[in-house]
Every structure is written in structure tokens, then in C-alpha cells.
Amino acid sequence: MNRAARLIPLLAATAALFVAACGDDNNDSSSSSSSSGGTKTEAKAGKVGVLLPDSKSSVRWETVDRPFLKKAFDAAGVEADIQNAEGDKSTQQQQAEQMITNGAKVLLLVNLDSGSGAAIQANANSRGVKVIDYDRLTLGGSADYYVSFNNVKVGELQGQGLADCLGDKNANIVFLNGSPTDNNATLFAQGAHQVLDPKIDGGTYKKVAEQAVPDWDNQKALTIFEQMLQKTNNKIDGVLAANDGLGNAAVSALKARKLPQIPVTGQDATLQGVQNVLTGDQCMTVYKKIEDEANAAAKLAIALAKGQTPEAPADTTNNQKKDVPSVLLTPVAVTKDNVKDYVNNADFPKVEEICAGKVAQACADAGLQ
């Protein structure tokens, strides 16, 4: 009996230790798991800073890119700070610095020029912040990714569009190129020349003027084109304009001099550009599905903000310093004949906006109404 009595406390203590050990295992498991079935809780995503360039060179940045980017980040539950530098390089650098100070782990950058863009990227990289070049490549920069369109292809579409509208007749043509500080403008011009130079060299077309428009400024473009008209005694038959804003500047100058319509190109499929295409003031525009561009950039930024390594894009682009993994989307030409194919896209101007007022009849002729 004495021996049995001595064993009872020992057995009780052993049982208590066993239960406690099991309890500790359960507690450890609970502390490292979510309440929804044992999956580890995902780390909280870092912030994303979006640096837009301006609202003057193109309406797209505020009316299309901003809302699509915001929608994508909101849907992923990722906090995003979207700022616009309104064309001021110092302001953009200050915005980037403030975003990093406020905890941004990723910057989505549309640079104002490669020099200031590279400085923003160097600062970000030194502080462990990832950078995505959005729409514009930063030459000599250190971006981790680049998301844009095939910009040489954009220029090729513009050049081919102008050639299609002019046909094989002898014609004096001019080039209104984009900002000399924007690498995209260089690529647009490259693509356009690849199409048009053989016709110029062959004598079908004569290039009577070519000039870049500083900062994509539409008012400066108007002045430049008026000077081109003056120097050629109004003898210009076609205008390779790098975007819809520059194209509309040329259209405005022609109207001011009461000159007939001539083929003018464009890009971005802005409301004004599409209306000009329908009325015949503009020969064509280039539509870039910005919804796809914004979503592709946001997908990369969201993964990086969550500390993940995104799947490597299929392409790379050399920025004169390194090869940058790149997502390059495909642009399309829009003319009066096919504009109806795109009007239902979320980032394309709506029919009710396009067809207001004097454009109503042109819309009816194009099958939009």
C-alpha cells in the first residue's frame, strides 16, 4: 500500500506534463496560423508611391492612368500615394523623397527626363526601395522593371498612317516630334522614320521641316508649326505629329489660316484626337490600351510591396546602363474606319462624349450612332 501511495502522485505529475506539452504544441500552432484554417498570415504589404509627370502634355495621366492605377491598388488592399509633378523636376524629386520617408517600398515612376529620373532611382535604391519605370524608360537609371508599349511600333503606325493617307503622290511633309528629354519621343521618331525615310529618299515625299517640341507643350507646338507654315509658304501636305495634342496644334494653325485639311497623325486616342479623326482634321491616332499598362505595372508593384519576387517579364530593354526586365504592350492604329471597334473599351472616350455637338454627323457616318 505504501508503494502504491507513492506511485499515485508520480503518475499524476507525469500526466500533467503530457497534457501541458500537448497544450504548448497547440498554442504554438495557433500563434503562427490564421484563424481560417492553419495558413500563415501574409505579411502586411508596404506602400506604393506613384509619380506622374504632368497634366499638360497629355490628359491621359490624370483622366486614365490615375483612376486605373488607384482601382488596381485598392482592389489588392495596397496603400498607394499618387502624386503629379505638373512638369516640375524638383517637385517630382521632393514627392519621391516624401513617399520614401512615409514608408513607400515601391515607386512607380513616369520621369520628366532621364537625369532627374535616374537621381530619384539612385536615392530609392540606396534605401532599399524598388522602382518601376512606367511608360517612359529612364536612360542610365537603375529601375528594377519597365512597363510600357512597344514605342518604336507606335512610330511605325504613325508613319504608315501618314503614308496611307497621302498615298503615292508627291508631298511635302513635316515632323512634329515629342519632347527631346523623353526617350519615348525618340523611339516614336525612330519608328516613323523607318517607314517614311524610304519614301523621302526615293523622292515621293520631301521632308521640309522637323523639330522636337519641348516638354510636349501644345502651345509651343502651335508656334513651331505656324513657323513651318510661314517658311514653306503654307506648302505642307502632311504632318507626322507625335501625339494628339501636337496634332491638334497643327490642326488649329491650319484652321487659323483657313487652309484645307491635310493628313495629320496623333497618339493616345484622346477625346480631341478621336473627334479630329472623325471630322477628317486628323488622319489617325494610336490607341494604347492604358488599362492594360496600368494593370501590368500595378501587378508588379503589388508583388514587390508584399515582398514577393514577380515572375520575370518576357522582354528586356537596355537603358544604356543595364538590361531592364520589361513588359511591352502592343499599340494599334485608329482611323475613321475602325474607331467603332474600340469605343466600348473602358479607357477609350465614350460615344456620348465623342459625338457631342458638331461631331454628331461624323459619328453617324462612322456608324457610332
One Martini backbone bead per residue (centre of mass of N, CA, C, O) as a GRO file, in nm:
protein
  369
    1MET     BB    1   0.059   0.062  -0.021
    2ASN     BB    2   0.296   0.257   0.003
    3ARG     BB    3   0.386   0.226  -0.291
    4ALA     BB    4   0.119   0.317  -0.425
    5ALA     BB    5   0.109   0.595  -0.296
    6ARG     BB    6   0.375   0.692  -0.431
    7LEU     BB    7   0.271   0.661  -0.742
    8ILE     BB    8   0.036   0.860  -0.778
    9PRO     BB    9   0.183   1.137  -0.797
   10LEU     BB   10   0.369   1.056  -1.033
   11LEU     BB   11   0.145   1.003  -1.243
   12ALA     BB   12   0.013   1.283  -1.228
   13ALA     BB   13   0.261   1.445  -1.319
   14THR     BB   14   0.298   1.309  -1.595
   15ALA     BB   15   0.020   1.384  -1.709
   16ALA     BB   16   0.054   1.690  -1.687
   17LEU     BB   17   0.297   1.714  -1.879
   18PHE     BB   18   0.156   1.599  -2.130
   19VAL     BB   19  -0.069   1.810  -2.151
   20ALA     BB   20   0.112   2.058  -2.166
   21ALA     BB   21   0.261   1.980  -2.422
   22CYS     BB   22   0.013   1.977  -2.601
   23GLY     BB   23  -0.069   2.268  -2.543
   24ASP     BB   24   0.185   2.403  -2.660
   25ASP     BB   25   0.152   2.310  -2.949
   26ASN     BB   26  -0.119   2.453  -3.000
   27ASN     BB   27  -0.023   2.741  -2.939
   28ASP     BB   28   0.197   2.762  -3.152
   29SER     BB   29   0.012   2.711  -3.395
   30SER     BB   30  -0.180   2.951  -3.348
   31SER     BB   31   0.036   3.190  -3.359
   32SER     BB   32   0.117   3.101  -3.683
   33SER     BB   33  -0.192   3.128  -3.751
   34SER     BB   34  -0.479   3.149  -3.881
   35SER     BB   35  -0.839   3.140  -3.833
   36SER     BB   36  -0.876   2.979  -4.138
   37GLY     BB   37  -0.675   2.698  -4.127
   38GLY     BB   38  -0.336   2.730  -4.087
   39THR     BB   39  -0.250   2.978  -4.241
   40LYS     BB   40  -0.025   3.198  -4.293
   41THR     BB   41   0.016   3.516  -4.237
   42GLU     BB   42   0.033   3.782  -4.429
   43ALA     BB   43   0.221   4.023  -4.496
   44LYS     BB   44   0.227   4.344  -4.488
   45ALA     BB   45   0.201   4.575  -4.711
   46GLY     BB   46   0.347   4.809  -4.869
   47LYS     BB   47   0.397   5.100  -5.009
   48VAL     BB   48   0.296   5.308  -5.293
   49GLY     BB   49   0.453   5.517  -5.535
   50VAL     BB   50   0.319   5.768  -5.763
   51LEU     BB   51   0.479   5.931  -6.054
   52LEU     BB   52   0.362   6.190  -6.221
   53PRO     BB   53   0.429   6.447  -6.457
   54ASP     BB   54   0.141   6.562  -6.578
   55SER     BB   55  -0.146   6.760  -6.748
   56LYS     BB   56  -0.041   6.888  -7.036
   57SER     BB   57   0.068   6.683  -7.249
   58SER     BB   58  -0.160   6.484  -7.122
   59VAL     BB   59  -0.470   6.365  -7.007
   60ARG     BB   60  -0.412   6.065  -6.920
   61TRP     BB   61  -0.284   6.078  -6.633
   62GLU     BB   62  -0.562   6.168  -6.488
   63THR     BB   63  -0.806   6.020  -6.658
   64VAL     BB   64  -0.660   5.718  -6.665
   65ASP     BB   65  -0.420   5.623  -6.491
   66ARG     BB   66  -0.506   5.693  -6.207
   67PRO     BB   67  -0.774   5.526  -6.181
   68PHE     BB   68  -0.650   5.247  -6.253
   69LEU     BB   69  -0.438   5.234  -6.032
   70LYS     BB   70  -0.624   5.272  -5.791
   71LYS     BB   71  -0.802   5.028  -5.841
   72ALA     BB   72  -0.578   4.811  -5.817
   73PHE     BB   73  -0.482   4.880  -5.527
   74ASP     BB   74  -0.753   4.860  -5.382
   75ALA     BB   75  -0.812   4.559  -5.457
   76ALA     BB   76  -0.531   4.469  -5.298
   77GLY     BB   77  -0.484   4.649  -5.034
   78VAL     BB   78  -0.292   4.887  -5.136
   79GLU     BB   79  -0.111   5.152  -5.054
   80ALA     BB   80  -0.145   5.468  -5.240
   81ASP     BB   81   0.059   5.737  -5.373
   82ILE     BB   82  -0.063   5.993  -5.591
   83GLN     BB   83   0.143   6.203  -5.795
   84ASN     BB   84   0.190   6.538  -5.946
   85ALA     BB   85   0.442   6.753  -6.091
   86GLU     BB   86   0.371   6.951  -6.324
   87GLY     BB   87   0.672   6.958  -6.475
   88ASP     BB   88   0.850   6.936  -6.201
   89LYS     BB   89   1.146   6.809  -6.099
   90SER     BB   90   1.168   6.897  -5.803
   91THR     BB   91   0.891   6.799  -5.720
   92GLN     BB   92   0.936   6.499  -5.785
   93GLN     BB   93   1.171   6.456  -5.588
   94GLN     BB   94   1.009   6.537  -5.335
   95GLN     BB   95   0.790   6.325  -5.360
   96ALA     BB   96   0.974   6.079  -5.342
   97GLU     BB   97   1.097   6.140  -5.066
   98GLN     BB   98   0.828   6.141  -4.908
   99MET     BB   99   0.742   5.853  -4.973
  100ILE     BB  100   0.983   5.714  -4.839
  101THR     BB  101   0.945   5.841  -4.558
  102ASN     BB  102   0.636   5.713  -4.552
  103GLY     BB  103   0.703   5.391  -4.659
  104ALA     BB  104   0.786   5.328  -4.933
  105LYS     BB  105   0.870   5.025  -5.140
  106VAL     BB  106   0.748   5.158  -5.406
  107LEU     BB  107   0.811   5.296  -5.737
  108LEU     BB  108   0.617   5.475  -5.982
  109LEU     BB  109   0.775   5.605  -6.280
  110VAL     BB  110   0.735   5.923  -6.455
  111ASN     BB  111   0.950   6.086  -6.613
  112LEU     BB  112   1.084   6.406  -6.716
  113ASP     BB  113   1.377   6.287  -6.709
  114SER     BB  114   1.660   6.098  -6.689
  115GLY     BB  115   1.820   6.253  -6.477
  116SER     BB  116   1.600   6.279  -6.253
  117GLY     BB  117   1.519   5.982  -6.254
  118ALA     BB  118   1.797   5.861  -6.169
  119ALA     BB  119   1.806   6.006  -5.895
  120ILE     BB  120   1.557   5.874  -5.774
  121GLN     BB  121   1.658   5.581  -5.804
  122ALA     BB  122   1.918   5.598  -5.637
  123ASN     BB  123   1.780   5.673  -5.373
  124ALA     BB  124   1.594   5.431  -5.354
  125ASN     BB  125   1.807   5.201  -5.365
  126SER     BB  126   1.970   5.300  -5.105
  127ARG     BB  127   1.671   5.230  -4.941
  128GLY     BB  128   1.523   4.964  -5.061
  129VAL     BB  129   1.369   5.071  -5.321
  130LYS     BB  130   1.162   5.002  -5.564
  131VAL     BB  131   1.157   5.038  -5.936
  132ILE     BB  132   0.922   5.157  -6.188
  133ASP     BB  133   0.904   5.206  -6.515
  134TYR     BB  134   0.651   5.423  -6.649
  135ASP     BB  135   0.636   5.434  -7.001
  136ARG     BB  136   0.927   5.555  -6.920
  137LEU     BB  137   1.253   5.544  -6.983
  138THR     BB  138   1.552   5.544  -6.786
  139LEU     BB  139   1.839   5.666  -6.867
  140GLY     BB  140   2.083   5.537  -6.658
  141GLY     BB  141   1.929   5.373  -6.469
  142SER     BB  142   1.776   5.149  -6.182
  143ALA     BB  143   1.552   4.986  -6.266
  144ASP     BB  144   1.368   4.686  -6.219
  145TYR     BB  145   1.135   4.792  -6.414
  146TYR     BB  146   0.934   4.789  -6.731
  147VAL     BB  147   0.636   4.972  -6.845
  148SER     BB  148   0.494   4.948  -7.178
  149PHE     BB  149   0.529   5.014  -7.506
  150ASN     BB  150   0.589   4.977  -7.839
  151ASN     BB  151   0.737   5.266  -7.953
  152VAL     BB  152   0.828   5.204  -8.237
  153LYS     BB  153   0.549   5.108  -8.330
  154VAL     BB  154   0.407   5.372  -8.300
  155GLY     BB  155   0.573   5.517  -8.525
  156GLU     BB  156   0.499   5.322  -8.750
  157LEU     BB  157   0.195   5.381  -8.747
  158GLN     BB  158   0.223   5.678  -8.815
  159GLY     BB  159   0.378   5.653  -9.079
  160GLN     BB  160   0.168   5.469  -9.220
  161GLY     BB  161  -0.073   5.657  -9.189
  162LEU     BB  162   0.039   5.888  -9.358
  163ALA     BB  163   0.091   5.722  -9.617
  164ASP     BB  164  -0.203   5.630  -9.660
  165CYS     BB  165  -0.319   5.926  -9.690
  166LEU     BB  166  -0.122   6.024  -9.924
  167GLY     BB  167   0.020   5.821 -10.079
  168ASP     BB  168   0.202   5.857 -10.403
  169LYS     BB  169   0.222   6.143 -10.381
  170ASN     BB  170   0.361   6.430 -10.385
  171ALA     BB  171   0.514   6.547 -10.067
  172ASN     BB  172   0.508   6.767  -9.797
  173ILE     BB  173   0.678   6.709  -9.490
  174VAL     BB  174   0.640   6.696  -9.127
  175PHE     BB  175   0.795   6.704  -8.795
  176LEU     BB  176   0.636   6.656  -8.469
  177ASN     BB  177   0.806   6.610  -8.202
  178GLY     BB  178   0.879   6.527  -7.908
  179SER     BB  179   1.042   6.543  -7.636
  180PRO     BB  180   1.392   6.539  -7.595
  181THR     BB  181   1.361   6.410  -7.282
  182ASP     BB  182   1.197   6.173  -7.422
  183ASN     BB  183   1.248   5.854  -7.513
  184ASN     BB  184   0.985   5.799  -7.662
  185ALA     BB  185   1.017   6.016  -7.881
  186THR     BB  186   1.259   5.879  -8.013
  187LEU     BB  187   1.104   5.616  -8.087
  188PHE     BB  188   0.885   5.737  -8.260
  189ALA     BB  189   1.075   5.863  -8.471
  190GLN     BB  190   1.212   5.604  -8.554
  191GLY     BB  191   0.961   5.459  -8.666
  192ALA     BB  192   0.872   5.673  -8.872
  193HIS     BB  193   1.137   5.676  -9.040
  194GLN     BB  194   1.134   5.379  -9.131
  195VAL     BB  195   0.885   5.440  -9.320
  196LEU     BB  196   0.952   5.735  -9.464
  197ASP     BB  197   1.247   5.746  -9.577
  198PRO     BB  198   1.217   5.584  -9.842
  199LYS     BB  199   1.025   5.806  -9.965
  200ILE     BB  200   1.225   6.037  -9.941
  201ASP     BB  201   1.467   5.909 -10.095
  202GLY     BB  202   1.272   5.847 -10.353
  203GLY     BB  203   1.089   6.135 -10.387
  204THR     BB  204   0.791   6.143 -10.288
  205TYR     BB  205   0.901   6.279 -10.036
  206LYS     BB  206   0.939   6.595  -9.852
  207LYS     BB  207   1.141   6.721  -9.608
  208VAL     BB  208   1.082   7.055  -9.467
  209ALA     BB  209   1.051   6.962  -9.152
  210GLU     BB  210   1.202   6.937  -8.809
  211GLN     BB  211   1.072   6.918  -8.463
  212ALA     BB  212   1.096   6.953  -8.134
  213VAL     BB  213   0.883   6.957  -7.840
  214PRO     BB  214   0.894   7.103  -7.559
  215ASP     BB  215   0.730   6.923  -7.317
  216TRP     BB  216   0.478   6.880  -7.499
  217ASP     BB  217   0.392   7.168  -7.589
  218ASN     BB  218   0.119   7.291  -7.752
  219GLN     BB  219   0.191   7.592  -7.786
  220LYS     BB  220   0.470   7.542  -7.909
  221ALA     BB  221   0.363   7.379  -8.147
  222LEU     BB  222   0.205   7.605  -8.277
  223THR     BB  223   0.445   7.790  -8.330
  224ILE     BB  224   0.617   7.592  -8.495
  225PHE     BB  225   0.406   7.540  -8.722
  226GLU     BB  226   0.370   7.830  -8.813
  227GLN     BB  227   0.667   7.854  -8.905
  228MET     BB  228   0.652   7.633  -9.117
  229LEU     BB  229   0.440   7.769  -9.291
  230GLN     BB  230   0.592   8.029  -9.346
  231LYS     BB  231   0.855   7.896  -9.481
  232THR     BB  232   0.653   7.729  -9.704
  233ASN     BB  233   0.400   7.880  -9.794
  234ASN     BB  234   0.187   7.645  -9.699
  235LYS     BB  235   0.361   7.381  -9.817
  236ILE     BB  236   0.182   7.139  -9.662
  237ASP     BB  237   0.071   6.782  -9.673
  238GLY     BB  238   0.206   6.665  -9.395
  239VAL     BB  239   0.179   6.536  -9.041
  240LEU     BB  240   0.409   6.425  -8.800
  241ALA     BB  241   0.254   6.366  -8.503
  242ALA     BB  242   0.320   6.234  -8.180
  243ASN     BB  243   0.038   6.360  -8.082
  244ASP     BB  244  -0.270   6.494  -8.027
  245GLY     BB  245  -0.174   6.771  -7.929
  246LEU     BB  246   0.010   6.834  -8.173
  247GLY     BB  247  -0.200   6.782  -8.389
  248ASN     BB  248  -0.400   7.008  -8.293
  249ALA     BB  249  -0.206   7.240  -8.341
  250ALA     BB  250  -0.198   7.205  -8.648
  251VAL     BB  251  -0.501   7.232  -8.697
  252SER     BB  252  -0.528   7.519  -8.581
  253ALA     BB  253  -0.336   7.657  -8.784
  254LEU     BB  254  -0.493   7.585  -9.040
  255LYS     BB  255  -0.759   7.727  -8.959
  256ALA     BB  256  -0.643   8.014  -8.916
  257ARG     BB  257  -0.558   8.007  -9.243
  258LYS     BB  258  -0.776   7.859  -9.413
  259LEU     BB  259  -0.691   7.568  -9.461
  260PRO     BB  260  -0.687   7.270  -9.567
  261GLN     BB  261  -0.700   6.958  -9.516
  262ILE     BB  262  -0.456   6.738  -9.370
  263PRO     BB  263  -0.252   6.500  -9.288
  264VAL     BB  264  -0.268   6.390  -8.938
  265THR     BB  265  -0.126   6.279  -8.660
  266GLY     BB  266  -0.122   6.059  -8.359
  267GLN     BB  267  -0.180   6.005  -7.991
  268ASP     BB  268  -0.397   5.830  -7.733
  269ALA     BB  269  -0.698   5.864  -7.789
  270THR     BB  270  -0.832   6.121  -7.748
  271LEU     BB  271  -1.101   6.306  -7.767
  272GLN     BB  272  -0.986   6.509  -7.971
  273GLY     BB  273  -0.854   6.302  -8.160
  274VAL     BB  274  -1.110   6.141  -8.237
  275GLN     BB  275  -1.268   6.380  -8.349
  276ASN     BB  276  -1.060   6.451  -8.569
  277VAL     BB  277  -1.086   6.186  -8.719
  278LEU     BB  278  -1.393   6.207  -8.787
  279THR     BB  279  -1.363   6.503  -8.935
  280GLY     BB  280  -1.058   6.495  -9.087
  281ASP     BB  281  -0.823   6.654  -8.931
  282GLN     BB  282  -0.735   6.358  -8.873
  283CYS     BB  283  -0.602   6.060  -8.980
  284MET     BB  284  -0.481   5.953  -8.694
  285THR     BB  285  -0.436   5.724  -8.420
  286VAL     BB  286  -0.300   5.593  -8.114
  287TYR     BB  287  -0.382   5.302  -7.936
  288LYS     BB  288  -0.342   5.263  -7.583
  289LYS     BB  289  -0.404   5.029  -7.340
  290ILE     BB  290  -0.394   5.155  -7.028
  291GLU     BB  291  -0.522   4.943  -6.856
  292ASP     BB  292  -0.296   4.731  -6.910
  293GLU     BB  293  -0.059   4.900  -6.810
  294ALA     BB  294  -0.157   4.951  -6.521
  295ASN     BB  295  -0.196   4.652  -6.439
  296ALA     BB  296   0.097   4.558  -6.487
  297ALA     BB  297   0.229   4.754  -6.287
  298ALA     BB  298   0.061   4.684  -6.036
  299LYS     BB  299   0.139   4.387  -6.015
  300LEU     BB  300   0.436   4.437  -5.955
  301ALA     BB  301   0.403   4.633  -5.712
  302ILE     BB  302   0.245   4.442  -5.527
  303ALA     BB  303   0.454   4.221  -5.503
  304LEU     BB  304   0.683   4.401  -5.391
  305ALA     BB  305   0.518   4.509  -5.141
  306LYS     BB  306   0.502   4.188  -5.038
  307GLY     BB  307   0.799   4.059  -5.095
  308GLN     BB  308   0.798   3.964  -5.383
  309THR     BB  309   0.879   3.777  -5.682
  310PRO     BB  310   0.827   3.836  -5.983
  311GLU     BB  311   0.764   3.743  -6.277
  312ALA     BB  312   0.944   3.738  -6.548
  313PRO     BB  313   0.958   3.907  -6.810
  314ALA     BB  314   1.004   3.852  -7.151
  315ASP     BB  315   1.152   4.122  -7.161
  316THR     BB  316   1.413   4.356  -7.258
  317THR     BB  317   1.574   4.680  -7.172
  318ASN     BB  318   1.806   4.909  -7.265
  319ASN     BB  319   1.936   5.197  -7.056
  320GLN     BB  320   2.267   5.223  -7.090
  321LYS     BB  321   2.332   5.017  -6.824
  322LYS     BB  322   2.088   4.803  -6.849
  323ASP     BB  323   1.881   4.529  -6.830
  324VAL     BB  324   1.528   4.555  -6.833
  325PRO     BB  325   1.260   4.423  -6.726
  326SER     BB  326   0.979   4.383  -6.967
  327VAL     BB  327   0.663   4.535  -7.047
  328LEU     BB  328   0.530   4.509  -7.387
  329LEU     BB  329   0.289   4.659  -7.556
  330THR     BB  330   0.028   4.682  -7.804
  331PRO     BB  331  -0.042   4.889  -8.054
  332VAL     BB  332  -0.300   5.087  -8.236
  333ALA     BB  333  -0.469   5.187  -8.511
  334VAL     BB  334  -0.683   5.479  -8.563
  335THR     BB  335  -0.973   5.522  -8.760
  336LYS     BB  336  -1.265   5.586  -8.905
  337ASP     BB  337  -1.311   5.271  -8.975
  338ASN     BB  338  -1.230   5.155  -8.649
  339VAL     BB  339  -1.343   5.312  -8.395
  340LYS     BB  340  -1.588   5.120  -8.319
  341ASP     BB  341  -1.395   4.889  -8.188
  342TYR     BB  342  -1.321   5.088  -7.908
  343VAL     BB  343  -1.564   5.242  -7.751
  344ASN     BB  344  -1.602   5.001  -7.516
  345ASN     BB  345  -1.359   5.079  -7.379
  346ALA     BB  346  -1.264   5.199  -7.072
  347ASP     BB  347  -1.009   5.393  -7.209
  348PHE     BB  348  -1.219   5.512  -7.401
  349PRO     BB  349  -1.401   5.722  -7.540
  350LYS     BB  350  -1.720   5.812  -7.530
  351VAL     BB  351  -1.977   5.848  -7.738
  352GLU     BB  352  -2.118   6.093  -7.596
  353GLU     BB  353  -1.855   6.263  -7.617
  354ILE     BB  354  -1.774   6.246  -7.912
  355CYS     BB  355  -2.088   6.318  -8.034
  356ALA     BB  356  -2.087   6.604  -7.971
  357GLY     BB  357  -2.232   6.821  -8.162
  358LYS     BB  358  -2.045   6.856  -8.456
  359VAL     BB  359  -1.986   6.526  -8.450
  360ALA     BB  360  -2.249   6.370  -8.507
  361GLN     BB  361  -2.234   6.316  -8.815
  362ALA     BB  362  -1.963   6.168  -8.814
  363CYS     BB  363  -2.064   5.940  -8.636
  364ALA     BB  364  -2.283   5.837  -8.823
  365ASP     BB  365  -2.088   5.775  -9.063
  366ALA     BB  366  -1.919   5.565  -8.857
  367GLY     BB  367  -2.141   5.403  -8.676
  368LEU     BB  368  -2.201   5.535  -8.369
  369GLN     BB  369  -2.540   5.612  -8.426
   0.00000   0.00000   0.00000
